[in-house]
Amino acid sequence: MLAVLVRRQDLPFRSATLAALCFVAMLAVFFIWTFPANRATDNWIALPENWETLRRQWEYSHAVNAALALLAFCLVTVSALSWRPE
């Protein structure tokens, strides 16, 4: 919604759009790496033979999502602070 509201100004629009893409990337990371690990372990109730690999995959996917969330927050902040009323 922010990207639509600031679409006439270059920096705020690009920052808001990149922030939205970060959220899309976060969903992709979740469904490609986190969710399969959760399913394979029945939400960490059962431990299959390759649980250590799954745990590493699960932890790294959370770390990547945290970095993407921080980046999205910074981009939204840049967008909001660089917007100028017309």
Buried (B, 14 or more C-beta within 10 A) or exposed (E): EBBEEBEEBEBBBBBBBBBBBBEEBBEEBBEEBBEBBBEBBEEEEEEEEEBEEBBEBBEEBBEBBEEBBEBBEBBBEBBEEBBEEE
